[in-house]
Each structure stands twice: as structure tokens, then as C-alpha cells.
Amino acid sequence: MRRRVMSMLAGVILAAGTLFSAGPAAADTPPPEFGNDWHDPITAAPPVTKPHTLSCEVTVAEAQFKDFTPYEGAYSPPGKCGPGNWGKVVLRLDGKVKGRQYDRLGYLRIGGVEVFHTSTPEPSVDGITWSVEKDVTRYRETLGRDQRVEMLIGNVVNETYTGVIDVKATLTFYAAPKAPKGGDGKRKQSPPDRVLPLGDGTTLTTPRNSERVVAEVYATGSGGGCEEYWYLTVPDAAPYSCKAEDGPYREVQVTVDGKLAGIATPFPTVWTGGWSNPFLWYVIPGPRAFDIKPIEYDLTPFAGLLNDGRPHQVEVSVAGRPEATAGWHTPTNILVWQDEKSEHVTGKLTAHQAGDLANKATYTPGSPERQHRLDTRGGHRLSVSGYVDTSHGRVKTTVTRALANTSVHRWTEGESTDALTSAWSDRETVTTDGRATRTDRTYTMDGTTTLGAGDRLRTEIDLGDRAETVRTDHGRRTARTVTDDRYEGDATYTANVPREDRHAVGASRERYQVYGDGGCYDRTLATEQGALTVNRLRC
């Protein structure tokens, strides 16, 4: 199956949050095949928790997107609910679309800060509605004053693609409860004092009293081309439709004044037209498709350097991306926590160890009787240490990160069968004065697309998104949380025919679990032919 079919069905990408899903409800009886309408999009992810305090709602944007013209408007914070010092702020996007349309990418920026990054579902003829919620309390400083608003969900509307994307974005502010007593450790869990958008440039000047600095990068491979499927690309020597000189290994890097400061594995997002089969994703999207989470990098070891009052070069790049190839978006915010009792926080970068980036892609030629095969193994390590001298003493921070990827890609002549089994790990530990947070992230993808007799196209796919976070204090474990999101789907339809002749069938299932210290969440959803057949909440 030629990869261009995937690109056609997947569409274009732009940016956003967490798909809001209602509680368990009665299941539907599935039809024999997909029709002109199906259940509205839903995920098994837990809803955003909200405090039981006074709340105020503000509409940030309300627009219809028919092309690539951004919505521009103005925002003013509410006068009530504890102005500027809210306990929580929740962003909600409500959308509706009907007709025929690709999946599209969207973003919302307030004061230049990227606060929301999403993709959209593909609609039914009769129309769908969906809602996405995201906790945006970390942007409280930006939201505390009047700002310009820019929002875009790039779209194409013509005689063929008729779906106009109609959205409304609101912010709900919750008054803060009484503040608990706590020292510096509590303060560092509070929202940042400043949020600095890196914008289209690379120059950053931080406040001179910064004691903690974190970069967040909304990295997405997108745009309808091969980098939308970066995990399937092959070296030039292999006969495949998506090429990348170094194969499928990708790594999102941050540098400070040319020195490597952070590395991370990008999440292998599958958008709602992905893997040549939109029937997989009509009701349950793949993990993170509607909640594009930023990659975080703790740059605190560089805080002493950044605090000299001069501009510094902070750059984000994607290792492994083919030269002069578009398709990656990396909007970046810099989050800063300040020492309010100091005018200037000094410090020093004390250690920097960057291993060699390992990336080996081995191609085994195929034949009309035997599949082509590409085996990839890649990885990278980085360890950085530094200190800052604050009003409450010297604070030492060490950040270590280790990345690894293994994949096996098999395909036949003409790509009528195309299969990938891949796993990524991103293990990070941030240690501050004996207190450590270790996060082990594991992403998995196991999928096969086959174009068989009568142009019947079948896709079977399993996706995994797991993270385990363990906190310790001088070696003693104080907390552990595991988040595990699993998706599986199997859908078949007749390709290269009008919509009414596709005779599509498909089933999908998602189980989202959160467990460990502090509670339990476990929800399962399942669908058949667009009908929700299972909606079970275990705890």
C-alpha cells in the first residue's frame, strides 16, 4: 500500500488538550457496517478534576474554520474568583463538524504562549460534536492580564471537503482554597512565576532571579507528508515511499548557546485518519490525538548561566529529520520560577556528559516472495548538573535522561502489506538536593495494513502510552504513580470507491488506568461499526 494513501487520509495538523468524556452510559447496539452517523468522539481518559470553589467563565475564542486564516481576538481575565491567584484554570474546547473532512491540527495562543495543541476528529455526514478539556493552571501568570488571542485550525472547504470546523474555547477560573502551609518544596509545585514564549526565534532572556527553568515543547510530526509517519521512514537504499537518510529514529533536542541541554523521544501520535484507515478512530482516537502534551525539559542546571541578564540562544531541533524537510512543529514555552527574595540568583553548570547518539538501521532486501525488512536500534544519553545560590541556600540539580528505540518494519512489493512493531523508552531522573523524581515513559506501536482482494483494506493496530513516576527523598520512596493508556483496533473497508460503497466494519477498544499511591482510575471503552458497546468504570 503506497504511503501516499496514508497521507491523503490523515490530512493536515495544527494543535490542543484532553478529550472530555462523560461517565459510563448505556451501550449502543452496533449496526452491520458503518453508516452516515456514529457515536460522538470519546476517550477513556479521566476528566480534569475541579475544586469546589467559586468559578468564573470567560470565552476566549469562537470561530468557524474554513481555511488557514487565524482567529484573532482579545482576552481579559475575570474580575472575580481571586484575580490572578486562581486555584485552578481549565480550558475547554467545544467543536462540531459535519459532512466530509480530513483531520486537522489546531492551536490556541494567548499572549504568544502556546496553551493548547490538538487535532480534530473526522466527521460523519450527519455531523459530530466533541469537547476537549485541559488543565492550564501553569499558564496562570499569562492569564492574569489582558492579552491578544490567536487560534487556528487550518482547514480546506470546497465542493469535495465540506466540513466547516465550528469551535468555541472557554476558560473557567476556580478561586483558590486556603493555602496550605509549606516551605520551598511546596512553592516549587506551584505554577511558574513567568511563562516566556520562545516564538519563532531562538533568543531567550530570563529574569535574573530565576531559580528553576523548564522548557516545554509541543513537538509534532505533521503536515500530511512523510514526517507525519516518521516512525515508518526508511533509508534511501530501501524501496519504500517514505524516505529518511538515517531511518525512523527521531529525537527532540534542546540546546543552550550551542550546548546540548535536553533530549527526549517524541510521542508517536497516530492522528484520526492515520494508518490508511479513519474507521479505526471515528469514536475512540489514538492516545494523545486530542491531547498533544508538551515534552518537558528541566533546564535548571543552566539557570546560573541564563541569569546573567544577557540574551541566550535556546534552540529546538529534531535529530533524524531529513535535511530541508518540513513536517515538524515545535512551539516552545519557557517556564520560570523566581526567588522573590533575591534580585540576582547566581550559579554554575558543574557537569555535562553527553553520550554519542546511536542510530543503526539495517535493511534486508525482499523479493516478490519475501517481505522487505528494516531493523532499527537507536538511543542517546545525557547527564547535566548545576547549582544556584538562592535566598534559601545553594540548590543543586542533576538531570539525567536515557532514550532508546527498537523497531522492525516489514513490507511487500508495492506496499500492499505494511507492518511495524516498535517500542520507545524515555527514562528521566531529576534530583534536587537529595529529592529525586524518576519518570519512565514507554511508547509502543504494533500495526499492519493490508490491501487484499477487491481492494479491501484492513488495518490492525495496538498502541501503548505508559509512564511510571517515582519520587524519593534521600533514597526513601515517597510516592509512585503509573498511567497506562492502551488502544487496540481492527477495521476493514473497500478502498478507491465512493463513501457509500466502502462497506466498512471496525472495532476498537481503549483502557485507561491510573494507579499507585493516592487512588485508582480504570475505564474501558469499546466500539463496533461506530457504536459504543462498552463503557465500564472499575474504580
URDABEL-V227041 format. One record per pair of residues at least 12 apart in sequence whose C-alpha atoms are under 8 Angstrom apart, sorted by the first residue. I is the first residue (numbers start at 0). J is the second residue. Records with the same first field share a line. If there is no record, write none. Layout:
I=J / J
//
This chain:
0=413 / 414 / 415 / 416 / 417 / 448 / 449 / 450
1=240 / 413 / 414 / 415
2=225 / 240 / 241 / 414
3=224 / 240
4=275
5=272 / 273 / 274 / 275 / 276
6=223 / 224 / 225 / 227 / 273 / 275
7=223
8=101 / 272 / 273 / 275 / 276 / 277
9=101 / 102 / 223 / 270 / 271 / 272 / 273 / 274 / 275 / 277
10=101 / 102 / 103 / 222 / 223 / 272
11=101 / 102 / 103 / 104 / 153 / 221 / 222 / 223
12=102 / 103 / 104 / 105 / 118 / 153 / 221 / 222 / 223
13=103 / 104 / 105 / 106 / 116 / 117 / 118 / 151 / 152 / 153 / 221
14=104 / 105 / 106 / 107 / 115 / 116 / 117 / 118 / 152 / 291
15=105 / 106 / 107 / 114 / 115 / 116 / 117 / 118 / 289 / 290 / 291
16=115 / 116 / 117 / 131 / 132 / 133 / 289 / 290 / 291 / 292
17=44 / 46 / 131 / 132 / 133 / 287 / 289 / 290
18=41 / 42 / 44 / 129 / 130 / 131 / 132 / 289 / 290
19=41 / 42 / 44 / 46 / 47 / 129 / 130 / 131 / 132
20=41 / 42 / 43 / 44 / 45 / 46 / 130
21=41
23=534 / 535 / 536
24=534
25=534
26=530 / 531 / 532 / 533 / 534
27=530 / 531 / 532
28=530 / 531 / 532
29=526 / 527 / 528 / 529 / 530 / 531 / 532
30=527 / 528 / 530
31=504 / 528
32=502 / 503 / 504 / 505 / 528
33=502 / 503 / 504 / 528 / 529
35=123 / 124 / 125
36=123 / 124 / 125 / 126 / 529
37=123 / 127 / 281 / 282 / 528 / 529 / 530
38=127 / 282 / 529 / 530 / 531
39=127 / 128 / 129 / 281 / 282
40=120 / 127 / 128 / 129 / 281 / 282 / 283 / 284
41=129 / 282 / 283 / 284
42=283 / 284 / 509 / 524
43=509 / 510 / 511 / 522 / 523 / 524
44=484 / 511 / 522
45=511 / 520
46=132
47=89 / 132 / 133 / 134
49=87 / 173
50=86 / 87 / 173
52=173 / 174 / 175 / 176
53=80 / 173 / 174
54=80 / 171 / 172 / 173 / 174
55=77 / 79 / 80 / 171 / 172 / 173
56=77 / 169 / 170 / 171 / 172
57=76 / 77 / 169 / 170 / 171
58=167 / 168 / 169 / 170
59=72 / 73 / 74 / 148 / 167 / 168 / 169 / 170
60=72 / 148 / 150 / 166 / 167 / 168 / 169
61=165 / 166 / 167 / 168
62=165 / 166 / 167
63=163 / 164 / 165 / 166
64=151 / 152 / 153 / 154 / 163 / 164 / 165
65=153 / 154 / 155 / 156 / 163 / 164
66=153 / 154 / 155 / 156
67=151 / 152 / 153 / 154 / 155
68=151 / 153
69=149 / 150 / 151 / 152 / 153
70=148 / 149 / 150 / 151
71=147 / 148 / 149 / 150
72=147 / 148 / 149
73=145 / 146 / 147 / 148
74=109 / 145 / 146 / 147 / 148
75=142 / 144 / 145 / 146
76=142 / 143 / 144 / 145
77=172
80=172 / 173 / 174 / 175
81=174 / 175
82=143
83=139 / 140 / 142 / 143 / 144
84=139 / 174 / 175
85=136 / 139 / 172 / 173 / 174 / 175
86=136 / 172 / 173 / 174 / 175 / 176
87=134 / 135 / 136 / 172 / 173 / 174 / 175
88=134 / 135 / 136 / 139 / 170 / 171 / 172 / 173
89=132 / 133 / 134 / 135 / 136 / 170 / 171 / 172
90=132 / 133 / 134 / 135 / 168 / 169 / 170 / 171
91=130 / 131 / 132 / 133 / 168 / 169 / 170
92=130 / 131 / 132 / 166 / 167 / 168 / 169
93=128 / 129 / 130 / 131 / 166 / 167 / 168
94=128 / 129 / 130 / 164 / 165 / 166 / 167
95=126 / 127 / 128 / 129 / 164 / 165 / 166
96=122 / 126 / 127 / 128 / 162 / 163 / 164 / 165
97=122 / 123 / 124 / 125 / 126 / 127 / 161 / 162 / 163
98=122 / 123 / 124 / 125 / 126 / 160 / 161 / 162
99=121 / 122 / 123 / 124 / 159 / 160 / 161 / 162
100=121 / 122 / 160 / 161 / 162
101=120 / 121 / 160 / 272
102=118 / 119 / 120 / 121 / 270 / 271 / 272
103=118 / 119 / 120 / 152 / 153 / 154
104=116 / 117 / 118 / 119 / 152 / 153
105=117 / 118 / 119 / 150 / 151 / 152 / 153
106=150 / 151 / 152
107=148 / 149 / 150 / 151
108=148 / 149 / 150
109=141 / 142 / 146 / 147 / 148 / 149
110=141 / 146 / 147 / 148
111=147 / 148 / 149 / 196 / 198
112=141 / 194 / 195 / 196 / 332
113=196 / 330 / 331 / 332
114=135 / 138
115=133
116=217 / 290 / 291 / 292
117=288 / 289 / 290 / 291
118=270 / 288 / 289
119=271 / 289
120=271 / 280 / 281 / 284
121=271 / 272 / 277 / 281
122=162 / 281
131=289 / 290
136=190
137=189 / 190 / 191
138=190 / 191 / 194
139=190 / 191
140=190 / 191 / 192 / 193 / 194
141=193 / 194
152=164
187=336
191=334 / 335 / 336 / 337
192=334 / 335 / 336 / 337
193=334 / 335 / 336
194=332 / 333 / 334 / 335
195=332 / 333 / 334 / 335
196=331 / 332 / 333
197=330 / 331 / 332 / 333
198=330 / 331 / 332
199=330
201=312 / 313 / 314
202=310 / 311 / 312 / 313
203=310 / 311 / 312 / 313
204=305 / 306 / 308 / 309 / 310 / 311
205=305 / 306 / 308 / 310 / 335
206=306 / 308 / 337
207=305 / 306 / 307 / 308 / 342 / 343 / 344
208=306 / 337 / 338 / 339 / 341 / 342 / 343 / 344 / 345
209=302 / 306 / 335 / 336 / 337 / 338 / 343 / 344
210=299 / 302 / 335 / 336 / 337 / 338 / 344 / 387 / 389
211=298 / 299 / 302 / 335 / 336 / 337
212=297 / 298 / 299 / 302 / 333 / 334 / 335 / 336
213=295 / 296 / 297 / 298 / 299 / 333 / 334 / 335
214=295 / 296 / 297 / 298 / 331 / 332 / 333 / 334
215=293 / 294 / 295 / 296 / 331 / 332 / 333 / 334
216=293 / 294 / 295 / 329 / 330 / 331 / 332
217=291 / 292 / 293 / 294 / 328 / 329 / 330 / 331
218=251 / 265 / 293 / 294 / 327 / 328 / 329 / 330
219=265 / 266 / 268 / 327 / 328 / 329
220=326 / 327 / 328
221=326 / 327 / 328
222=325 / 326 / 327
223=326
224=326
225=241 / 242 / 326
226=320 / 325 / 326 / 327
227=326
229=247 / 248 / 249
230=247 / 248 / 249 / 267
231=247 / 408 / 419
232=246 / 247
233=245 / 246 / 247 / 373
234=246 / 360
237=362 / 364
239=414
243=319 / 320 / 321
244=319 / 321
245=319 / 321 / 358 / 360
246=319 / 360 / 375
247=319 / 375
248=318 / 319 / 358 / 375 / 377 / 404
249=264 / 265 / 317 / 318 / 319 / 320
250=262 / 263 / 264 / 265 / 317 / 318 / 319
251=263 / 264 / 265 / 315 / 316 / 317 / 318
252=315 / 316 / 317 / 318
253=313 / 314 / 315 / 316
254=312 / 313 / 314 / 315
255=301 / 311 / 312 / 313 / 314
256=311 / 312 / 313
257=312 / 313 / 314
259=353
260=298 / 383
261=296 / 297 / 298 / 381
262=296 / 379 / 381 / 400 / 402
263=294 / 400 / 402 / 425
264=402 / 423 / 424 / 425
265=294
266=442
267=442
268=285 / 286 / 287 / 288
269=285 / 286 / 288
270=284 / 285 / 288
271=284 / 285 / 288
274=448 / 458
275=448 / 458
276=457 / 458 / 490 / 491
278=490 / 491 / 503 / 504 / 505
279=488 / 489 / 490 / 505 / 506 / 507
280=507
281=529
282=526 / 529 / 530 / 531
283=507 / 508 / 509 / 526
285=462 / 486
286=462 / 463 / 464 / 484 / 485 / 486
297=398 / 429
299=385 / 386 / 396
300=347 / 348 / 383 / 384 / 385 / 386 / 387 / 395 / 396 / 397 / 398
301=347 / 348 / 385
302=345 / 346 / 347 / 386 / 387
303=344 / 345 / 346 / 347 / 348 / 386 / 387
304=345 / 346 / 347 / 348
306=343 / 344 / 345
307=345
315=329
316=329
338=389 / 390
340=390
341=389 / 390
344=387 / 388 / 389
345=387 / 388 / 389
346=385 / 386 / 387 / 388
347=385 / 386 / 387
348=383 / 384 / 385 / 386
349=383 / 384 / 385 / 386
350=382 / 383 / 384 / 385
351=381 / 382 / 383 / 384
352=381 / 382 / 383
353=380 / 381 / 382
354=379 / 380 / 381
355=379 / 380
356=377 / 378 / 379 / 380
357=376 / 377 / 378 / 379
358=375 / 376 / 377 / 378
359=375 / 376 / 377
360=373 / 374 / 375 / 376
361=373 / 374 / 375
362=374
365=411 / 412
366=411 / 412
367=411 / 412
369=411
370=409 / 410 / 411 / 412
371=409 / 410 / 411 / 412
372=407 / 408 / 409 / 410
373=406 / 407 / 408 / 409
374=405 / 406 / 407 / 408
375=404 / 405 / 406 / 407
376=403 / 404 / 405 / 406
377=403 / 404 / 405
378=401 / 402 / 403 / 404
379=401 / 402 / 403
380=399 / 400 / 401 / 402
381=399 / 400 / 401
382=397 / 398 / 399 / 400
383=397 / 398 / 399
384=396 / 397 / 398
385=397
394=431 / 432
395=431 / 432
396=429 / 430 / 431 / 432
397=428 / 429 / 430 / 431
398=427 / 428 / 429 / 430
399=427 / 428 / 429
400=425 / 426 / 427 / 428
401=424 / 425 / 426 / 427
402=423 / 424 / 425 / 426
403=423 / 424 / 425
404=421 / 422 / 423 / 424
405=421 / 422 / 423
406=419 / 420 / 421 / 422
407=419 / 420 / 421
408=420
415=448 / 449 / 450 / 451
416=447 / 448 / 449 / 450
417=447 / 448 / 449
418=445 / 446 / 447 / 448
419=444 / 445 / 446 / 447
420=443 / 444 / 445 / 446
421=443 / 444 / 445
422=441 / 442 / 443 / 444
423=441 / 442 / 443
424=439 / 440 / 441 / 442
425=439 / 440 / 441
426=438 / 439 / 440
427=439
433=472 / 473 / 474
434=470 / 471 / 472 / 473 / 474
435=470 / 471 / 472 / 473
436=468 / 469 / 470 / 471
437=468 / 469 / 470
438=466 / 467 / 468 / 469
439=466 / 467 / 468
440=464 / 465 / 466 / 467
441=463 / 464 / 465 / 466
442=462 / 463 / 464 / 465
443=461 / 462 / 463 / 464
444=460 / 461 / 462 / 463
445=460 / 461 / 462
446=458 / 459 / 460 / 461
447=459 / 460
453=493
454=493 / 494 / 495
455=491 / 492 / 493 / 494
456=491 / 492 / 493 / 494
457=489 / 490 / 491 / 492
458=488 / 489 / 490 / 491
459=487 / 488 / 489 / 490
460=487 / 488 / 489
461=485 / 486 / 487 / 488
462=485 / 486 / 487
463=483 / 484 / 485 / 486
464=483 / 484 / 485
465=481 / 482 / 483 / 484
466=481 / 482 / 483
467=479 / 480 / 481 / 482
468=480 / 481
478=515 / 516
479=515 / 516
480=513 / 514 / 515 / 516
481=512 / 513 / 514 / 515
482=511 / 512 / 513 / 514
483=511 / 512 / 513
484=509 / 510 / 511 / 512
485=509 / 510 / 511
486=507 / 508 / 509 / 510
487=507 / 508 / 509
488=505 / 506 / 507 / 508
489=505 / 506 / 507
490=503 / 504 / 505 / 506
491=503 / 504 / 505
492=504
503=528
504=527 / 528
505=526 / 527 / 528 / 529
506=525 / 526 / 527 / 528 / 529
507=525 / 526 / 527
508=523 / 524 / 525 / 526
509=523 / 524 / 525
510=522 / 523 / 524
511=523
519=538
520=536 / 537 / 538
521=536 / 537 / 538
522=534 / 535 / 536 / 537 / 538
523=535 / 536
//
